[in-house]
Amino acid sequence: MNCRTIALVLLAGLFPLHARAIGERPPTDEARWSEIFIEGEDAPNGIYDPSMEYGPDGVGWMAYSAVKAGKDSRVETRIARSDDNGRTWHRVAKVNRASPAASTLANGEAVSGRWWHETASLVHTPGDAGREWKLFWHRYLSRQPYRGPHDRKLEIGWIAYSHAPYPEGPWLDEVALFGAGPFPVSPFRTRFKLGEINRDLADYIILTEPGTLFYKGRLYLSLQAIRNPVLHGGKVLADTILLASDRAGEYWSYVATLLTPEDAAPYAGDWFTGSNLAVENDRIFLLVAPEQLGNARTGHRGTVVFEFDDIATGRLRRGDDGAPQPVKFLPPQQAKGGQSDYDEANVNGGIVMPQFDRKHLPRLFGIYSTGKFIADDRNLKNRPDP
């Protein structure tokens, strides 16, 4: 199976997934939903993919995707600011643009469309002078007009990276940071290939949905990593993996595989996606979205929060049966939702979750405050104003 065939298997929506038993999942938490409207944002079909980071001065920043659907579809990364701990947000920067793309691949195939920029993750790394703020996201080519998953050319894509002295910018030109297996296809290249970082990672071919955390001088990066279906009987499988850098992103090492498809079964998921990393009261957590594929309920099915026993070794808290032990489960209020993020300084919003519903035209995509903390169940409605 060549690179193009592998990509079509992944993108066609014909996912040959085996049935999974649905086990017992934790009790759900009652959220108090409030849609976040970002002042100055003009995305015609809404916003998605939140990533929050509060600076040492208490100012909150959120990277997010601005979405235009339809024939001239676009996804771009923008940044908003909050000076009231998540009560209100206003746009301050546009990091990238869904610019036209055209190239001839090494096999002679001509491709064209637009560059899409999705699922950005924002992180503050104090001490890295002039590069204190870092952004990681998934960049790939989408054919235009976009008609469905066949038009998303993930084999022409990578995990991108940029840095800036301040969240408002200026943001340095993008670095094509991580690829996996045979992707991206030639003539595109990335600084690192996953299999070169660690031979145990050579099975992966697509990377997406980054999450970041800077903790005790170390930069962590979680990713959804999709395995090569050729090596797994044609099945499309994805794990959540963790990388780390002790050199502010200049070099990377493999820490651990955090979650496998089997771990998503109790949440009606075929795998986990949309990972984010968060701290509360010096406890470290992993937020992930169960994703179900290949039937009428396809989509993200909420947010599950797990706790690390030791992030330095990538060890999640697990029970006697080896299954990771959940701290929280938040189902979406709308048709689909997950890929949440959290910062303990976001006291007027708590966990934020993106949600999608076709009934909400033209704002198909939205980001919502849930009013829920991770480990602390304080009721935000009863909190005094800061």
C-alpha positions in Angstrom: 0.0 0.0 0.0 1.6 3.3 -1.1 1.5 6.6 0.7 -1.6 7.8 -1.3 -3.5 4.6 -0.6 -2.7 4.9 3.1 -3.9 8.4 3.2 -7.2 7.5 1.4 -7.8 4.7 3.9 -7.4 7.3 6.7 -9.5 10.0 5.2 -12.3 8.3 3.2 -14.5 7.7 6.3 -14.3 4.0 5.6 -12.7 3.2 8.9 -12.4 -0.6 9.4 -12.8 -0.5 13.1 -13.5 -3.5 15.2 -16.4 -3.5 17.7 -15.5 -2.5 21.3 -17.3 -3.4 24.4 -18.6 -0.5 26.3 -17.6 -0.7 29.9 -18.6 1.4 33.0 -17.6 5.0 32.8 -17.4 7.5 35.6 -20.4 9.6 36.7 -20.9 12.7 34.5 -20.5 16.2 35.8 -23.3 18.8 35.4 -21.9 21.7 33.5 -23.2 25.3 33.4 -22.8 26.1 29.7 -22.0 29.7 28.6 -20.9 30.4 25.0 -17.7 32.4 24.7 -18.1 35.3 22.2 -14.7 36.8 21.4 -14.9 40.6 20.8 -13.6 41.5 17.4 -13.8 38.0 16.0 -15.5 37.8 12.5 -15.2 34.1 11.6 -18.4 33.4 9.7 -19.0 29.9 11.0 -17.6 30.2 14.5 -14.6 29.2 16.5 -13.2 26.0 17.8 -10.0 24.3 19.3 -9.4 26.4 22.4 -6.0 26.4 24.1 -5.7 28.6 27.2 -2.6 29.9 29.0 -2.4 32.5 31.7 0.8 34.4 32.1 2.5 35.3 35.5 0.7 38.7 35.4 -2.7 37.0 35.5 -3.6 37.9 31.9 -5.3 35.1 30.1 -4.6 34.1 26.5 -6.5 31.7 24.2 -5.4 30.3 20.9 -8.3 29.1 18.8 -9.4 28.1 15.3 -11.5 30.6 13.2 -13.7 28.7 10.8 -15.2 29.5 7.4 -17.2 26.5 6.0 -18.5 26.0 2.5 -16.8 26.0 -0.9 -14.1 28.5 0.0 -13.5 26.9 3.4 -10.7 28.1 5.7 -9.3 27.3 9.2 -6.9 29.8 10.7 -5.2 30.3 14.1 -6.0 33.4 16.2 -5.3 34.6 19.7 -7.6 36.3 22.2 -7.0 38.0 25.5 -8.9 38.0 28.8 -8.2 40.5 31.6 -11.0 39.2 33.9 -10.1 35.5 34.4 -12.2 34.2 31.5 -15.3 36.3 31.9 -14.7 38.1 28.6 -12.3 37.7 25.7 -11.2 40.0 22.8 -9.1 39.1 19.7 -5.6 40.5 19.6 -3.7 38.5 16.9 -3.9 36.5 13.7 -1.1 34.0 13.7 -1.5 32.4 10.3 -3.6 32.5 7.1 -5.3 29.8 5.1 -3.3 30.8 2.0 -3.7 29.1 -1.4 -1.5 26.0 -1.9 -0.2 24.4 -5.0 2.6 21.9 -5.5 3.8 19.0 -7.6 4.7 15.9 -5.5 7.7 13.7 -6.1 5.4 11.2 -7.8 4.3 13.8 -10.3 0.9 14.4 -8.8 -0.2 18.0 -8.9 -2.1 19.1 -5.8 -3.8 22.4 -5.0 -6.1 23.9 -2.4 -5.6 25.8 0.8 -3.4 25.4 3.8 -5.6 24.8 6.9 -4.3 25.5 10.4 -6.0 23.6 13.2 -5.9 22.6 16.8 -3.2 25.0 18.0 -1.7 24.7 21.5 -0.3 27.8 23.3 2.3 27.6 26.0 4.4 30.0 28.1 8.1 29.0 28.6 9.6 31.7 30.9 13.4 32.1 30.7 13.6 31.5 26.9 14.4 35.1 26.1 12.5 36.4 23.1 10.7 33.1 22.6 8.7 33.0 25.8 5.5 32.1 24.0 5.2 29.1 21.8 2.5 27.7 19.6 2.1 24.2 18.1 -0.6 23.3 15.6 -1.6 20.9 12.8 -1.0 22.4 9.3 -2.2 20.4 6.2 -3.5 20.9 2.7 -7.2 20.8 2.0 -8.5 20.7 -1.6 -10.9 23.4 -2.6 -13.8 23.4 -2.9 -14.0 21.3 0.3 -16.6 18.6 -0.1 -15.7 16.1 2.7 -12.9 14.1 4.3 -11.5 13.0 0.9 -10.3 16.5 0.4 -8.2 16.7 3.5 -4.7 15.7 2.4 -3.1 14.8 5.7 -0.2 13.2 3.9 0.7 16.8 3.0 0.8 18.1 6.6 2.8 18.3 9.8 2.9 19.6 13.3 4.0 23.2 12.9 5.7 25.5 15.4 6.2 29.2 16.0 7.4 31.4 18.9 7.0 35.0 20.0 8.1 37.3 22.8 4.4 38.1 23.5 1.1 36.4 22.6 0.2 39.4 20.5 3.3 38.7 18.5 5.2 39.2 16.4 5.1 35.5 15.7 8.1 34.1 13.9 7.7 32.3 10.6 6.4 28.8 11.0 8.8 25.8 11.4 7.6 22.5 9.9 8.5 20.6 13.1 7.2 17.0 13.2 6.3 14.4 10.6 5.8 10.7 10.9 6.5 7.7 8.8 6.4 8.6 5.0 4.6 11.8 5.7 4.7 14.6 4.7 5.4 13.4 1.2 8.2 14.9 -0.8 9.0 17.6 -1.6 7.8 18.7 1.9 10.1 18.0 4.8 10.0 18.5 8.6 12.8 19.1 11.1 12.0 15.9 13.0 10.5 12.5 12.0 8.9 10.7 14.9 10.7 7.4 14.1 14.0 9.2 14.3 13.3 10.4 17.8 12.6 6.9 18.9 12.5 3.7 16.9 9.4 2.5 18.8 7.5 5.4 17.1 8.2 4.3 13.6 4.7 2.7 13.2 3.0 6.1 13.3 2.2 8.0 10.1 0.0 11.0 11.0 0.3 13.4 14.0 -2.4 15.8 15.1 -4.1 17.5 18.0 -1.1 18.8 20.1 -1.4 19.7 23.7 1.4 21.5 25.7 2.6 22.1 29.2 5.7 23.8 30.6 6.4 22.3 34.1 9.5 22.5 36.2 11.7 23.6 33.3 10.5 20.9 30.9 8.3 21.4 27.9 5.8 18.6 27.3 3.9 17.9 24.1 1.0 15.4 23.8 -0.2 14.2 20.4 -2.7 12.0 18.7 -0.6 9.6 16.7 -2.3 7.4 14.0 -0.7 4.0 13.2 0.0 2.7 9.8 -3.0 0.6 8.8 -0.9 -1.7 6.6 0.7 -3.1 9.8 -2.6 -3.6 11.5 -4.8 -5.6 9.1 -6.2 -2.4 7.5 -7.5 -1.1 10.9 -7.0 2.6 11.6 -5.8 2.9 15.2 -4.6 6.0 17.1 -2.7 6.4 20.4 -2.1 9.4 22.6 1.7 9.9 23.0 3.9 12.2 25.1 7.1 13.9 24.0 9.3 16.3 26.1 12.1 18.8 25.6 14.6 20.0 28.2 15.9 22.5 25.6 12.8 24.7 25.1 11.8 22.8 22.0 15.2 22.5 20.3 15.5 18.8 20.9 12.8 16.2 21.8 12.6 12.8 23.4 9.8 10.2 23.7 8.3 9.9 27.2 5.5 7.4 26.9 2.4 6.2 25.1 -0.3 7.5 27.4 -3.5 6.0 26.0 -4.5 3.4 23.4 -7.8 2.7 21.7 -8.7 0.1 24.3 -8.7 2.9 27.0 -11.4 4.8 25.1 -13.9 1.9 25.1 -15.7 2.9 28.4 -16.5 6.2 26.9 -18.0 4.9 23.6 -14.9 5.9 21.8 -12.8 4.1 19.2 -9.8 6.2 20.4 -9.0 9.4 22.2 -8.1 12.6 20.5 -7.9 16.4 21.3 -5.4 16.0 24.1 -4.5 18.9 26.4 -2.3 19.1 29.6 -3.2 21.1 32.6 -2.2 21.8 36.2 -4.4 22.4 39.3 -3.0 22.7 42.8 0.3 21.3 41.5 -1.5 18.2 40.2 -1.1 17.4 36.5 -3.9 16.3 34.3 -4.6 15.0 30.8 -7.8 16.1 29.1 -8.9 14.0 26.1 -11.9 13.6 23.9 -13.3 10.1 23.1 -14.0 9.9 19.4 -16.4 7.5 17.7 -16.1 6.8 14.0 -17.9 4.9 11.2 -21.5 5.3 12.2 -24.3 7.8 12.7 -22.8 8.9 16.0 -19.5 9.8 14.5 -17.7 12.6 16.4 -16.3 13.8 19.7 -18.2 12.6 22.7 -17.1 14.9 25.5 -14.0 15.2 27.7 -12.4 12.7 30.0 -9.8 14.0 32.6 -7.1 11.7 33.8 -4.4 12.5 36.4 -0.7 11.8 36.1 1.1 10.0 38.9 4.4 11.2 37.3 4.4 13.3 34.1 8.2 13.0 33.8 7.8 9.3 33.0 4.3 9.6 31.5 2.7 7.5 34.1 -1.1 8.0 34.5 -2.9 6.9 37.6 -4.3 3.5 36.9 -6.4 0.9 38.8 -5.6 -2.7 39.6 -6.9 -3.7 36.2 -4.4 -1.4 34.5 -7.1 1.0 33.2 -6.5 4.7 33.6 -8.7 6.2 36.4 -10.8 9.1 35.4 -11.1 12.3 37.5 -14.0 13.7 35.5 -16.2 13.0 32.5 -18.0 16.0 30.8 -20.4 15.0 28.0 -21.2 17.7 25.4 -24.4 19.7 25.6 -24.7 19.8 21.8 -24.4 17.1 19.1 -20.6 16.8 19.3 -18.0 18.3 21.6 -14.7 17.6 23.3 -11.1 18.7 22.8 -11.3 20.8 26.0 -8.7 22.9 27.8 -8.2 24.2 31.3 -6.1 26.7 33.3 -6.6 27.0 37.0 -6.5 30.8 36.7 -9.6 30.7 34.4 -11.8 31.1 37.5 -14.7 32.7 35.6 -15.0 30.0 33.0 -13.4 26.8 34.3 -12.9 24.1 31.7 -13.7 25.3 28.2 -15.1 22.9 25.6 -15.6 23.4 21.9 -18.9 22.1 20.5 -20.4 21.5 17.1 -24.0 21.3 16.0 -25.4 21.6 12.4 -28.6 23.1 13.8 -26.8 26.2 14.9 -26.3 27.7 11.4 -24.4 29.9 10.7 -22.4 29.4 13.9 -21.8 25.7 13.6 -18.7 25.9 15.7 -18.5 27.4 19.2 -16.4 27.4 22.4 -18.2 27.2 25.8 -17.3 27.7 29.4 -18.5 24.8 31.5 -18.2 26.4 35.0 -16.3 23.3 36.2 -12.9 23.0 37.7 -11.0 19.8 37.5 -10.2 18.7 41.0 -12.1 21.5 42.8 -15.9 21.4 42.5 -16.4 25.0 43.4 -19.6 26.4 41.9 -18.5 29.3 39.7 -22.0 30.9 39.9 -21.5 31.5 43.6 -18.0 32.8 43.4 -17.5 36.5 44.2 -16.3 38.7 41.5 -12.5 38.9 41.5 
